[in-house]
Amino acid sequence: VTETLVATDAIMPGAFLAPAAARTGARMGWSADHAVTELYSLHYRALVRLATLLVRDVSTAEEVVQDAFVAMHGGWQRLRDGESALPYLRQAVVNRSRSVLRHRAVVNKNLQKALPDMPSAEYGALVLLERSAVVAALRRLPERQREAIALRYYADLSEAEIAATMRISRGAVKSHTARGMAALRAALERE
Amino acid sequence: MITRSGCGCDGAQSQEFAEFVRRELHAAADQVQPSADGLERIRAKIGSSASP
């Protein structure tokens, strides 16, 4: 999976807020190593939490985010400015999370033949998260709806930022978000 | 469950539900504490990817 190096003029809100120095890192001449260190301190935790909502376990989420940082390091010279770094990381995290889920679906399909309904130990952290009925319901949504809702309501991104992250139109973001919220509401009302 | 029944077409109700979802996702995700050696692991991966 590759991530296009997309620059946006987005402001980083909420958990992803970054100081001006970080947003202009490349312009200020940060090396790739320094960029990794700075962006790690600013965004690693929030990106792992976002990835955990998508892939459902912390260990895999950390792998996904670490690999996104490695990819950013490799492409640092191609990033047009430091403001592109966080959108790039988000996009890489979403893409890699998607790949993990697709791979896991294939593996689980085979495992279920041998071990029906048996929970995996690697989902220990998931049990904790899914004490939240909202997280449990989020997990059951289609992939794009889950991503749109996590990016909107956890990462607090705008429609334009979500569109850039998911590489879809703003209209599609609206549609996925609205359908996902309706499905979440219906699922929670049934409980 | 905290949700209210209805068509979901009411703006205030939708806003209320959106805020509920936001609070729940933050409360759940904020329990996640990444391991302390994340940066070291990234640097090790960068090192190994740079090796021939």
gemmi code that builds the backbone of each chain (N, CA, C; Angstrom):
import gemmi

chains = {
    "A": [
        ("VAL", (0.844, -1.193, 0.000), (0.000, 0.000, 0.000), (0.874, 1.234, 0.000)),
        ("THR", (0.586, 2.169, -0.878), (1.369, 3.403, -0.902), (0.486, 4.582, -0.548)),
        ("GLU", (1.090, 5.603, -0.023), (0.352, 6.795, 0.328), (0.848, 7.951, -0.527)),
        ("THR", (-0.068, 8.632, -1.178), (0.298, 9.815, -1.935), (0.679, 10.914, -0.961)),
        ("LEU", (1.723, 11.648, -1.289), (2.138, 12.731, -0.414), (1.251, 13.932, -0.693)),
        ("VAL", (0.222, 14.073, 0.112), (-0.772, 15.107, -0.108), (-0.558, 16.239, 0.880)),
        ("ALA", (-0.493, 17.452, 0.387), (-0.396, 18.610, 1.277), (-1.768, 19.231, 1.434)),
        ("THR", (-2.100, 19.635, 2.624), (-3.337, 20.388, 2.833), (-3.005, 21.596, 3.683)),
        ("ASP", (-3.906, 22.563, 3.684), (-3.693, 23.726, 4.535), (-4.497, 23.595, 5.810)),
        ("ALA", (-4.779, 22.327, 6.161), (-5.646, 22.095, 7.310), (-4.971, 22.475, 8.625)),
        ("ILE", (-5.788, 22.975, 9.521), (-5.347, 23.185, 10.894), (-5.538, 21.869, 11.618)),
        ("MET", (-4.643, 21.524, 12.521), (-4.764, 20.265, 13.238), (-5.538, 20.491, 14.533)),
        ("PRO", (-6.756, 19.994, 14.614), (-7.558, 20.275, 15.788), (-7.410, 19.222, 16.878)),
        ("GLY", (-8.019, 19.513, 18.009), (-8.205, 18.558, 19.089), (-6.934, 17.832, 19.490)),
        ("ALA", (-7.042, 16.517, 19.539), (-5.928, 15.693, 20.003), (-4.734, 15.799, 19.075)),
        ("PHE", (-4.942, 16.324, 17.874), (-3.874, 16.370, 16.888), (-3.287, 17.775, 16.738)),
        ("LEU", (-3.568, 18.635, 17.695), (-3.079, 20.008, 17.619), (-1.557, 20.029, 17.650)),
        ("ALA", (-0.971, 20.817, 16.779), (0.489, 20.912, 16.748), (0.909, 22.366, 16.779)),
        ("PRO", (2.023, 22.660, 17.422), (2.510, 24.034, 17.410), (3.029, 24.407, 16.030)),
        ("ALA", (3.147, 25.727, 15.811), (3.538, 26.215, 14.491), (4.872, 25.634, 14.044)),
        ("ALA", (5.785, 25.453, 14.987), (7.108, 24.933, 14.615), (7.006, 23.571, 13.956)),
        ("ALA", (6.096, 22.739, 14.478), (5.963, 21.405, 13.890), (5.350, 21.485, 12.509)),
        ("ARG", (4.438, 22.438, 12.306), (3.769, 22.526, 11.013), (4.715, 23.039, 9.935)),
        ("THR", (5.760, 23.672, 10.336), (6.674, 24.227, 9.338), (8.036, 23.551, 9.386)),
        ("GLY", (8.053, 22.356, 9.943), (9.330, 21.667, 10.162), (10.199, 21.549, 8.940)),
        ("ALA", (9.613, 21.129, 7.828), (10.438, 20.926, 6.637), (10.983, 22.252, 6.128)),
        ("ARG", (10.139, 23.291, 6.210), (10.620, 24.603, 5.770), (11.793, 25.070, 6.626)),
        ("MET", (11.749, 24.678, 7.918), (12.807, 25.097, 8.825), (14.039, 24.228, 8.683)),
        ("GLY", (13.978, 23.258, 7.803), (15.151, 22.457, 7.533), (15.347, 21.282, 8.459)),
        ("TRP", (14.250, 20.784, 9.034), (14.383, 19.579, 9.853), (14.935, 18.447, 8.996)),
        ("SER", (15.791, 17.645, 9.587), (16.175, 16.400, 8.937), (15.043, 15.402, 9.123)),
        ("ALA", (15.079, 14.327, 8.357), (14.046, 13.297, 8.501), (14.059, 12.725, 9.918)),
        ("ASP", (15.260, 12.534, 10.479), (15.358, 11.987, 11.835), (14.730, 12.937, 12.855)),
        ("HIS", (15.006, 14.222, 12.692), (14.458, 15.197, 13.638), (12.942, 15.280, 13.485)),
        ("ALA", (12.468, 15.208, 12.255), (11.020, 15.250, 12.022), (10.334, 14.078, 12.720)),
        ("VAL", (10.935, 12.898, 12.616), (10.344, 11.725, 13.285), (10.269, 11.967, 14.789)),
        ("THR", (11.348, 12.480, 15.353), (11.374, 12.704, 16.804), (10.310, 13.721, 17.220)),
        ("GLU", (10.230, 14.828, 16.485), (9.267, 15.882, 16.845), (7.823, 15.414, 16.649)),
        ("LEU", (7.576, 14.812, 15.510), (6.197, 14.396, 15.215), (5.767, 13.229, 16.105)),
        ("TYR", (6.720, 12.415, 16.486), (6.415, 11.334, 17.440), (5.926, 11.943, 18.758)),
        ("SER", (6.653, 12.918, 19.255), (6.279, 13.480, 20.562), (4.933, 14.186, 20.490)),
        ("LEU", (4.608, 14.721, 19.341), (3.342, 15.458, 19.206), (2.148, 14.551, 18.907)),
        ("HIS", (2.352, 13.524, 18.114), (1.195, 12.832, 17.532), (1.136, 11.322, 17.724)),
        ("TYR", (2.199, 10.730, 18.216), (2.230, 9.257, 18.251), (1.060, 8.690, 19.062)),
        ("ARG", (0.867, 9.209, 20.252), (-0.169, 8.651, 21.123), (-1.554, 8.767, 20.480)),
        ("ALA", (-1.870, 9.944, 19.948), (-3.201, 10.133, 19.343), (-3.376, 9.253, 18.113)),
        ("LEU", (-2.296, 9.077, 17.343), (-2.400, 8.216, 16.155), (-2.589, 6.754, 16.549)),
        ("VAL", (-1.922, 6.324, 17.618), (-2.113, 4.935, 18.085), (-3.552, 4.747, 18.564)),
        ("ARG", (-4.078, 5.737, 19.241), (-5.462, 5.623, 19.725), (-6.441, 5.579, 18.552)),
        ("LEU", (-6.186, 6.409, 17.547), (-7.031, 6.369, 16.346), (-6.934, 4.990, 15.685)),
        ("ALA", (-5.712, 4.503, 15.528), (-5.525, 3.201, 14.878), (-6.172, 2.084, 15.691)),
        ("THR", (-6.159, 2.211, 17.002), (-6.786, 1.181, 17.846), (-8.288, 1.121, 17.594)),
        ("LEU", (-8.899, 2.275, 17.382), (-10.330, 2.276, 17.055), (-10.582, 1.567, 15.719)),
        ("LEU", (-9.600, 1.624, 14.831), (-9.785, 1.020, 13.505), (-9.426, -0.467, 13.491)),
        ("VAL", (-8.298, -0.830, 14.108), (-7.841, -2.228, 13.990), (-8.164, -3.074, 15.217)),
        ("ARG", (-8.576, -2.413, 16.307), (-9.136, -3.094, 17.474), (-8.138, -3.683, 18.445)),
        ("ASP", (-6.860, -3.583, 18.230), (-5.938, -3.978, 19.301), (-4.709, -3.077, 19.280)),
        ("VAL", (-4.193, -2.838, 20.468), (-3.152, -1.826, 20.635), (-1.844, -2.242, 19.975)),
        ("SER", (-1.512, -3.512, 20.104), (-0.241, -3.983, 19.552), (-0.184, -3.759, 18.036)),
        ("THR", (-1.253, -4.152, 17.349), (-1.296, -3.945, 15.895), (-1.344, -2.456, 15.570)),
        ("ALA", (-2.100, -1.702, 16.366), (-2.194, -0.252, 16.134), (-0.809, 0.385, 16.213)),
        ("GLU", (-0.013, -0.038, 17.193), (1.341, 0.524, 17.322), (2.193, 0.169, 16.104)),
        ("GLU", (2.078, -1.067, 15.637), (2.829, -1.474, 14.444), (2.444, -0.609, 13.245)),
        ("VAL", (1.140, -0.391, 13.100), (0.629, 0.402, 11.981), (1.196, 1.826, 12.035)),
        ("VAL", (1.169, 2.426, 13.209), (1.634, 3.811, 13.340), (3.154, 3.878, 13.179)),
        ("GLN", (3.849, 2.916, 13.737), (5.312, 2.914, 13.568), (5.686, 2.796, 12.090)),
        ("ASP", (4.992, 1.935, 11.382), (5.279, 1.787, 9.946), (4.956, 3.074, 9.178)),
        ("ALA", (3.936, 3.790, 9.624), (3.607, 5.077, 8.991), (4.744, 6.077, 9.201)),
        ("PHE", (5.317, 6.081, 10.394), (6.457, 6.972, 10.660), (7.672, 6.572, 9.801)),
        ("VAL", (7.888, 5.280, 9.658), (9.017, 4.823, 8.832), (8.816, 5.288, 7.387)),
        ("ALA", (7.581, 5.163, 6.898), (7.290, 5.599, 5.524), (7.476, 7.108, 5.393)),
        ("MET", (7.028, 7.843, 6.408), (7.208, 9.305, 6.367), (8.689, 9.665, 6.345)),
        ("HIS", (9.467, 8.960, 7.143), (10.918, 9.201, 7.174), (11.507, 8.981, 5.783)),
        ("GLY", (11.078, 7.892, 5.137), (11.592, 7.583, 3.800), (11.193, 8.616, 2.760)),
        ("GLY", (10.032, 9.234, 2.957), (9.537, 10.199, 1.969), (9.692, 11.643, 2.388)),
        ("TRP", (10.461, 11.888, 3.444), (10.517, 13.238, 4.028), (10.939, 14.299, 3.014)),
        ("GLN", (11.884, 13.984, 2.169), (12.359, 14.993, 1.208), (11.298, 15.328, 0.162)),
        ("ARG", (10.365, 14.415, -0.033), (9.313, 14.661, -1.034), (8.121, 15.410, -0.453)),
        ("LEU", (8.048, 15.489, 0.854), (6.964, 16.257, 1.460), (7.217, 17.733, 1.160)),
        ("ARG", (6.181, 18.400, 0.717), (6.392, 19.764, 0.269), (6.683, 20.714, 1.429)),
        ("ASP", (6.102, 20.459, 2.564), (6.418, 21.225, 3.773), (5.947, 20.430, 4.984)),
        ("GLY", (6.290, 20.935, 6.140), (5.968, 20.221, 7.371), (4.482, 20.054, 7.591)),
        ("GLU", (3.684, 20.936, 6.993), (2.233, 20.840, 7.168), (1.675, 19.582, 6.512)),
        ("SER", (2.439, 19.020, 5.601), (1.981, 17.800, 4.932), (2.224, 16.558, 5.781)),
        ("ALA", (3.073, 16.689, 6.778), (3.504, 15.492, 7.500), (2.356, 14.825, 8.247)),
        ("LEU", (1.591, 15.594, 8.987), (0.516, 14.972, 9.763), (-0.581, 14.390, 8.865)),
        ("PRO", (-1.051, 15.127, 7.833), (-2.002, 14.486, 6.911), (-1.437, 13.216, 6.287)),
        ("TYR", (-0.139, 13.241, 5.977), (0.484, 12.042, 5.412), (0.439, 10.886, 6.408)),
        ("LEU", (0.781, 11.171, 7.657), (0.763, 10.123, 8.688), (-0.645, 9.564, 8.874)),
        ("ARG", (-1.636, 10.447, 8.912), (-3.023, 9.989, 9.080), (-3.434, 9.073, 7.930)),
        ("GLN", (-3.073, 9.511, 6.717), (-3.444, 8.735, 5.537), (-2.768, 7.366, 5.571)),
        ("ALA", (-1.503, 7.363, 5.971), (-0.774, 6.094, 6.057), (-1.396, 5.185, 7.112)),
        ("VAL", (-1.808, 5.765, 8.220), (-2.412, 4.963, 9.293), (-3.733, 4.355, 8.824)),
        ("VAL", (-4.548, 5.150, 8.148), (-5.830, 4.622, 7.668), (-5.612, 3.533, 6.618)),
        ("ASN", (-4.703, 3.774, 5.684), (-4.439, 2.776, 4.636), (-3.897, 1.479, 5.217)),
        ("ARG", (-2.959, 1.599, 6.143), (-2.346, 0.408, 6.715), (-3.329, -0.329, 7.621)),
        ("SER", (-4.180, 0.410, 8.299), (-5.213, -0.230, 9.126), (-6.152, -1.047, 8.243)),
        ("ARG", (-6.489, -0.477, 7.108), (-7.365, -1.164, 6.152), (-6.705, -2.471, 5.684)),
        ("SER", (-5.418, -2.386, 5.379), (-4.701, -3.582, 4.921), (-4.678, -4.646, 6.010)),
        ("VAL", (-4.436, -4.218, 7.246), (-4.405, -5.160, 8.369), (-5.745, -5.864, 8.507)),
        ("LEU", (-6.836, -5.103, 8.425), (-8.169, -5.692, 8.605), (-8.480, -6.681, 7.482)),
        ("ARG", (-8.059, -6.339, 6.277), (-8.336, -7.251, 5.154), (-7.539, -8.541, 5.307)),
        ("HIS", (-6.287, -8.402, 5.724), (-5.461, -9.593, 5.946), (-6.059, -10.421, 7.083)),
        ("ARG", (-6.467, -9.732, 8.136), (-7.020, -10.442, 9.301), (-8.312, -11.174, 8.940)),
        ("ALA", (-9.105, -10.570, 8.072), (-10.369, -11.207, 7.677), (-10.102, -12.540, 6.995)),
        ("VAL", (-9.061, -12.560, 6.162), (-8.711, -13.805, 5.473), (-8.223, -14.838, 6.480)),
        ("VAL", (-7.335, -14.395, 7.395), (-6.784, -15.319, 8.398), (-7.904, -15.856, 9.287)),
        ("ASN", (-8.771, -14.960, 9.753), (-9.856, -15.386, 10.653), (-10.804, -16.363, 9.973)),
        ("LYS", (-11.010, -16.146, 8.695), (-11.909, -17.035, 7.966), (-11.370, -18.466, 8.026)),
        ("ASN", (-10.048, -18.581, 7.898), (-9.427, -19.905, 7.968), (-9.413, -20.434, 9.400)),
        ("LEU", (-9.110, -19.525, 10.366), (-9.041, -19.957, 11.761), (-10.384, -20.435, 12.279)),
        ("GLN", (-11.441, -19.752, 11.869), (-12.768, -20.099, 12.386), (-13.165, -21.534, 12.054)),
        ("LYS", (-12.583, -22.044, 11.005), (-12.874, -23.433, 10.663), (-12.328, -24.366, 11.749)),
        ("ALA", (-11.182, -23.962, 12.331), (-10.562, -24.808, 13.345), (-11.020, -24.451, 14.759)),
        ("LEU", (-11.193, -23.145, 15.024), (-11.491, -22.700, 16.380), (-12.726, -21.797, 16.392)),
        ("PRO", (-13.901, -22.327, 16.211), (-15.069, -21.461, 16.144), (-15.322, -20.720, 17.452)),
        ("ASP", (-15.591, -19.395, 17.332), (-15.982, -18.552, 18.458), (-14.935, -18.455, 19.562)),
        ("MET", (-13.693, -18.754, 19.264), (-12.665, -18.701, 20.299), (-11.938, -17.365, 20.227)),
        ("PRO", (-11.999, -16.534, 21.305), (-11.346, -15.232, 21.244), (-9.831, -15.364, 21.277)),
        ("SER", (-9.143, -14.527, 20.544), (-7.690, -14.548, 20.509), (-7.138, -13.728, 21.665)),
        ("ALA", (-6.009, -14.183, 22.214), (-5.393, -13.453, 23.323), (-4.955, -12.058, 22.895)),
        ("GLU", (-4.646, -11.881, 21.640), (-4.160, -10.573, 21.194), (-5.242, -9.504, 21.252)),
        ("TYR", (-6.464, -9.924, 21.455), (-7.543, -8.950, 21.535), (-7.826, -8.521, 22.972)),
        ("GLY", (-6.848, -8.759, 23.876), (-7.064, -8.388, 25.276), (-7.430, -6.932, 25.443)),
        ("ALA", (-6.692, -6.065, 24.773), (-6.977, -4.639, 24.887), (-8.324, -4.296, 24.281)),
        ("LEU", (-8.712, -5.068, 23.304), (-9.996, -4.842, 22.656), (-11.145, -5.008, 23.641)),
        ("VAL", (-11.025, -6.009, 24.504), (-12.084, -6.258, 25.474), (-12.310, -5.009, 26.304)),
        ("LEU", (-11.202, -4.384, 26.704), (-11.283, -3.156, 27.491), (-12.023, -2.076, 26.711)),
        ("LEU", (-11.614, -1.876, 25.450), (-12.238, -0.834, 24.637), (-13.710, -1.117, 24.401)),
        ("GLU", (-14.016, -2.370, 24.184), (-15.385, -2.670, 23.785), (-16.355, -2.799, 24.951)),
        ("ARG", (-15.880, -2.431, 26.144), (-16.839, -2.193, 27.215), (-17.701, -1.005, 26.833)),
        ("SER", (-17.177, -0.182, 25.959), (-17.977, 0.918, 25.419), (-18.891, 0.362, 24.324)),
        ("ALA", (-20.180, 0.554, 24.536), (-21.137, 0.062, 23.540), (-20.941, 0.770, 22.207)),
        ("VAL", (-20.514, 2.019, 22.263), (-20.302, 2.767, 21.016), (-19.144, 2.163, 20.233)),
        ("VAL", (-18.061, 1.820, 20.926), (-16.906, 1.220, 20.241), (-17.289, -0.147, 19.683)),
        ("ALA", (-18.049, -0.901, 20.467), (-18.477, -2.225, 19.994), (-19.346, -2.093, 18.742)),
        ("ALA", (-20.227, -1.099, 18.745), (-21.090, -0.882, 17.578), (-20.281, -0.339, 16.397)),
        ("LEU", (-19.310, 0.509, 16.695), (-18.439, 1.059, 15.641), (-17.723, -0.076, 14.905)),
        ("ARG", (-17.287, -1.045, 15.667), (-16.562, -2.191, 15.106), (-17.396, -2.944, 14.076)),
        ("ARG", (-18.691, -2.921, 14.242), (-19.555, -3.696, 13.338), (-19.940, -2.922, 12.077)),
        ("LEU", (-19.551, -1.661, 12.001), (-19.895, -0.864, 10.808), (-19.018, -1.258, 9.625)),
        ("PRO", (-19.495, -0.996, 8.415), (-18.621, -1.158, 7.241), (-17.375, -0.273, 7.374)),
        ("GLU", (-16.301, -0.730, 6.753), (-14.986, -0.095, 6.885), (-14.995, 1.429, 6.709)),
        ("ARG", (-15.571, 1.895, 5.611), (-15.527, 3.336, 5.320), (-16.332, 4.145, 6.340)),
        ("GLN", (-17.446, 3.596, 6.769), (-18.250, 4.296, 7.773), (-17.483, 4.380, 9.094)),
        ("ARG", (-16.837, 3.280, 9.461), (-16.052, 3.260, 10.709), (-14.922, 4.286, 10.637)),
        ("GLU", (-14.234, 4.331, 9.502), (-13.132, 5.289, 9.359), (-13.638, 6.730, 9.437)),
        ("ALA", (-14.708, 7.002, 8.725), (-15.233, 8.377, 8.692), (-15.652, 8.830, 10.094)),
        ("ILE", (-16.272, 7.935, 10.842), (-16.729, 8.314, 12.180), (-15.560, 8.473, 13.147)),
        ("ALA", (-14.580, 7.575, 13.059), (-13.405, 7.705, 13.935), (-12.647, 8.997, 13.636)),
        ("LEU", (-12.518, 9.330, 12.356), (-11.793, 10.547, 11.987), (-12.577, 11.803, 12.373)),
        ("ARG", (-13.903, 11.732, 12.268), (-14.729, 12.907, 12.588), (-14.858, 13.097, 14.096)),
        ("TYR", (-15.175, 12.026, 14.792), (-15.556, 12.179, 16.203), (-14.463, 11.800, 17.190)),
        ("TYR", (-13.424, 11.122, 16.734), (-12.271, 10.958, 17.635), (-11.156, 11.930, 17.244)),
        ("ALA", (-10.763, 11.920, 15.978), (-9.667, 12.802, 15.555), (-10.133, 14.246, 15.373)),
        ("ASP", (-11.446, 14.455, 15.380), (-12.011, 15.811, 15.265), (-11.589, 16.517, 13.979)),
        ("LEU", (-11.528, 15.775, 12.888), (-11.154, 16.366, 11.604), (-12.363, 16.971, 10.904)),
        ("SER", (-12.093, 17.939, 10.038), (-13.141, 18.528, 9.208), (-13.468, 17.568, 8.050)),
        ("GLU", (-14.559, 17.841, 7.362), (-14.909, 17.015, 6.193), (-13.793, 17.018, 5.160)),
        ("ALA", (-13.191, 18.195, 4.955), (-12.119, 18.292, 3.954), (-10.917, 17.450, 4.364)),
        ("GLU", (-10.584, 17.478, 5.641), (-9.447, 16.691, 6.125), (-9.732, 15.190, 6.032)),
        ("ILE", (-10.971, 14.822, 6.346), (-11.339, 13.400, 6.250), (-11.280, 12.952, 4.793)),
        ("ALA", (-11.773, 13.807, 3.907), (-11.746, 13.478, 2.477), (-10.311, 13.247, 2.002)),
        ("ALA", (-9.396, 14.119, 2.458), (-7.989, 13.967, 2.071), (-7.400, 12.694, 2.669)),
        ("THR", (-7.749, 12.408, 3.909), (-7.198, 11.229, 4.587), (-7.679, 9.934, 3.941)),
        ("MET", (-8.978, 9.901, 3.616), (-9.550, 8.673, 3.042), (-9.446, 8.651, 1.527)),
        ("ARG", (-9.017, 9.776, 0.944), (-8.898, 9.932, -0.505), (-10.240, 9.669, -1.196)),
        ("ILE", (-11.252, 10.329, -0.666), (-12.587, 10.282, -1.264), (-13.121, 11.717, -1.310)),
        ("SER", (-14.259, 11.904, -1.955), (-14.821, 13.254, -2.055), (-15.478, 13.659, -0.741)),
        ("ARG", (-15.703, 14.979, -0.592), (-16.394, 15.447, 0.616), (-17.823, 14.916, 0.656)),
        ("GLY", (-18.416, 14.773, -0.514), (-19.767, 14.219, -0.564), (-19.801, 12.791, -0.043)),
        ("ALA", (-18.771, 12.021, -0.394), (-18.698, 10.637, 0.091), (-18.468, 10.607, 1.598)),
        ("VAL", (-17.672, 11.564, 2.082), (-17.462, 11.648, 3.543), (-18.798, 11.883, 4.238)),
        ("LYS", (-19.575, 12.843, 3.707), (-20.890, 13.140, 4.296), (-21.761, 11.890, 4.317)),
        ("SER", (-21.751, 11.192, 3.199), (-22.590, 10.012, 3.066), (-22.162, 8.912, 4.039)),
        ("HIS", (-20.862, 8.616, 4.093), (-20.383, 7.562, 5.004), (-20.659, 7.937, 6.461)),
        ("THR", (-20.450, 9.212, 6.776), (-20.660, 9.641, 8.162), (-22.135, 9.539, 8.537)),
        ("ALA", (-23.007, 10.029, 7.651), (-24.446, 10.008, 7.956), (-24.959, 8.576, 8.083)),
        ("ARG", (-24.544, 7.722, 7.172), (-24.995, 6.325, 7.241), (-24.443, 5.627, 8.480)),
        ("GLY", (-23.180, 5.919, 8.779), (-22.565, 5.302, 9.957), (-23.243, 5.744, 11.243)),
        ("MET", (-23.546, 7.030, 11.327), (-24.202, 7.532, 12.550), (-25.609, 6.949, 12.681)),
        ("ALA", (-26.307, 6.830, 11.578), (-27.650, 6.234, 11.630), (-27.565, 4.776, 12.071)),
        ("ALA", (-26.572, 4.059, 11.560), (-26.416, 2.653, 11.933), (-25.999, 2.513, 13.396)),
        ("LEU", (-25.126, 3.416, 13.853), (-24.719, 3.397, 15.265), (-25.921, 3.631, 16.169)),
        ("ARG", (-26.711, 4.634, 15.814), (-27.888, 4.966, 16.626), (-28.857, 3.776, 16.679)),
        ("ALA", (-29.070, 3.169, 15.534), (-29.993, 2.029, 15.484), (-29.451, 0.866, 16.319)),
        ("ALA", (-28.142, 0.625, 16.229), (-27.539, -0.478, 16.991), (-27.652, -0.231, 18.485)),
        ("LEU", (-27.417, 1.007, 18.899), (-27.459, 1.323, 20.333), (-28.880, 1.301, 20.866)),
        ("GLU", (-29.835, 1.670, 20.034), (-31.239, 1.635, 20.469), (-31.752, 0.210, 20.621)),
        ("ARG", (-31.135, -0.698, 19.870), (-31.564, -2.095, 19.987), (-31.081, -2.721, 21.284)),
        ("GLU", (-30.026, -2.149, 21.893), (-29.437, -2.766, 23.088), (-30.234, -2.414, 24.340)),
    ],
    "B": [
        ("MET", (-29.454, 1.956, 27.483), (-28.608, 2.690, 26.554), (-29.028, 4.152, 26.507)),
        ("ILE", (-28.102, 5.053, 26.224), (-28.324, 6.477, 26.399), (-29.067, 7.112, 25.230)),
        ("THR", (-29.146, 6.430, 24.118), (-29.763, 7.055, 22.948), (-31.266, 7.198, 23.130)),
        ("ARG", (-31.834, 8.094, 22.342), (-33.277, 8.274, 22.355), (-33.851, 7.804, 21.033)),
        ("SER", (-35.033, 7.269, 21.084), (-35.625, 6.818, 19.838), (-36.083, 8.021, 19.024)),
        ("GLY", (-36.267, 7.839, 17.739), (-36.681, 8.937, 16.872), (-36.131, 8.756, 15.494)),
        ("CYS", (-36.487, 9.667, 14.594), (-36.070, 9.506, 13.211), (-34.638, 9.956, 12.979)),
        ("GLY", (-34.070, 10.697, 13.927), (-32.707, 11.155, 13.729), (-32.630, 12.366, 12.824)),
        ("CYS", (-33.797, 12.868, 12.415), (-33.792, 13.999, 11.491), (-33.823, 15.327, 12.228)),
        ("ASP", (-34.006, 15.296, 13.524), (-34.031, 16.529, 14.295), (-32.607, 17.001, 14.540)),
        ("GLY", (-32.329, 18.257, 14.204), (-30.962, 18.771, 14.290), (-30.395, 18.712, 15.694)),
        ("ALA", (-31.181, 19.145, 16.678), (-30.690, 19.166, 18.056), (-30.415, 17.751, 18.551)),
        ("GLN", (-31.294, 16.855, 18.188), (-31.133, 15.468, 18.622), (-29.895, 14.834, 17.966)),
        ("SER", (-29.708, 15.138, 16.683), (-28.522, 14.630, 15.986), (-27.255, 15.193, 16.611)),
        ("GLN", (-27.311, 16.473, 16.952), (-26.152, 17.111, 17.581), (-25.840, 16.464, 18.928)),
        ("GLU", (-26.900, 16.183, 19.659), (-26.742, 15.548, 20.973), (-26.129, 14.154, 20.815)),
        ("PHE", (-26.599, 13.424, 19.827), (-26.067, 12.077, 19.601), (-24.606, 12.156, 19.150)),
        ("ALA", (-24.308, 13.129, 18.304), (-22.923, 13.302, 17.839), (-22.000, 13.588, 19.020)),
        ("GLU", (-22.447, 14.419, 19.935), (-21.627, 14.727, 21.110), (-21.461, 13.503, 21.992)),
        ("PHE", (-22.510, 12.701, 22.093), (-22.439, 11.444, 22.857), (-21.390, 10.509, 22.246)),
        ("VAL", (-21.427, 10.359, 20.930), (-20.454, 9.494, 20.240), (-19.040, 10.028, 20.454)),
        ("ARG", (-18.890, 11.341, 20.332), (-17.564, 11.954, 20.519), (-17.021, 11.654, 21.930)),
        ("ARG", (-17.854, 11.862, 22.929), (-17.422, 11.625, 24.315), (-17.061, 10.157, 24.532)),
        ("GLU", (-17.880, 9.268, 24.005), (-17.645, 7.824, 24.201), (-16.359, 7.376, 23.512)),
        ("LEU", (-16.129, 7.858, 22.295), (-14.909, 7.453, 21.579), (-13.664, 7.977, 22.288)),
        ("HIS", (-13.735, 9.219, 22.745), (-12.579, 9.771, 23.468), (-12.352, 9.015, 24.770)),
        ("ALA", (-13.435, 8.738, 25.495), (-13.285, 8.038, 26.781), (-12.682, 6.655, 26.575)),
        ("ALA", (-13.124, 5.967, 25.530), (-12.614, 4.612, 25.275), (-11.173, 4.665, 24.767)),
        ("ALA", (-10.932, 5.479, 23.747), (-9.601, 5.495, 23.135), (-8.546, 6.065, 24.084)),
        ("ASP", (-8.959, 6.982, 24.937), (-7.975, 7.591, 25.839), (-7.490, 6.623, 26.918)),
        ("GLN", (-8.122, 5.460, 27.017), (-7.606, 4.416, 27.913), (-6.368, 3.749, 27.326)),
        ("VAL", (-6.199, 3.888, 26.031), (-5.074, 3.222, 25.356), (-3.777, 3.958, 25.674)),
        ("GLN", (-2.835, 3.244, 26.225), (-1.522, 3.823, 26.525), (-0.477, 3.076, 25.696)),
        ("PRO", (0.050, 3.738, 24.678), (1.081, 3.081, 23.863), (2.309, 2.738, 24.708)),
        ("SER", (3.048, 1.745, 24.279), (4.263, 1.375, 25.010), (5.283, 2.513, 24.919)),
        ("ALA", (6.168, 2.534, 25.893), (7.100, 3.656, 26.009), (8.230, 3.606, 24.983)),
        ("ASP", (8.389, 2.469, 24.314), (9.551, 2.325, 23.430), (9.196, 2.520, 21.950)),
        ("GLY", (8.114, 3.223, 21.695), (7.671, 3.409, 20.308), (8.719, 4.075, 19.432)),
        ("LEU", (9.336, 5.120, 19.962), (10.322, 5.850, 19.155), (11.536, 4.962, 18.862)),
        ("GLU", (11.960, 4.209, 19.864), (13.091, 3.290, 19.642), (12.748, 2.266, 18.561)),
        ("ARG", (11.524, 1.775, 18.598), (11.127, 0.773, 17.607), (11.062, 1.385, 16.206)),
        ("ILE", (10.598, 2.624, 16.119), (10.576, 3.300, 14.811), (12.008, 3.464, 14.292)),
        ("ARG", (12.892, 3.914, 15.169), (14.287, 4.115, 14.744), (14.927, 2.801, 14.313)),
        ("ALA", (14.590, 1.730, 15.033), (15.150, 0.421, 14.653), (14.625, -0.006, 13.281)),
        ("LYS", (13.334, 0.252, 13.035), (12.765, -0.111, 11.732), (13.392, 0.732, 10.621)),
        ("ILE", (13.608, 2.025, 10.912), (14.249, 2.891, 9.918), (15.654, 2.368, 9.626)),
        ("GLY", (16.357, 1.996, 10.684), (17.719, 1.464, 10.521), (17.732, 0.196, 9.694)),
        ("SER", (16.787, -0.690, 9.971), (16.795, -1.960, 9.246), (16.325, -1.782, 7.814)),
        ("SER", (15.429, -0.804, 7.582), (14.983, -0.583, 6.197), (16.073, 0.095, 5.364)),
        ("ALA", (16.978, 0.810, 6.045), (18.077, 1.475, 5.328), (19.222, 0.520, 5.042)),
        ("SER", (19.277, -0.597, 5.795), (20.370, -1.561, 5.596), (20.196, -2.280, 4.261)),
        ("PRO", (21.314, -2.603, 3.595), (21.206, -3.315, 2.301), (20.690, -4.719, 2.486)),
    ],
}
model = gemmi.Model(1)
for chain_id, residues in chains.items():
    chain = gemmi.Chain(chain_id)
    for i, (resn, *xyz) in enumerate(residues, 1):
        res = gemmi.Residue()
        res.name, res.seqid = resn, gemmi.SeqId(i, " ")
        for name, pos in zip(("N", "CA", "C"), xyz):
            atom = gemmi.Atom()
            atom.name, atom.element = name, gemmi.Element(name[0])
            atom.pos, atom.b_iso = gemmi.Position(*pos), 0.0
            res.add_atom(atom)
        chain.add_residue(res)
    model.add_chain(chain)
structure = gemmi.Structure()
structure.add_model(model)
structure.setup_entities()
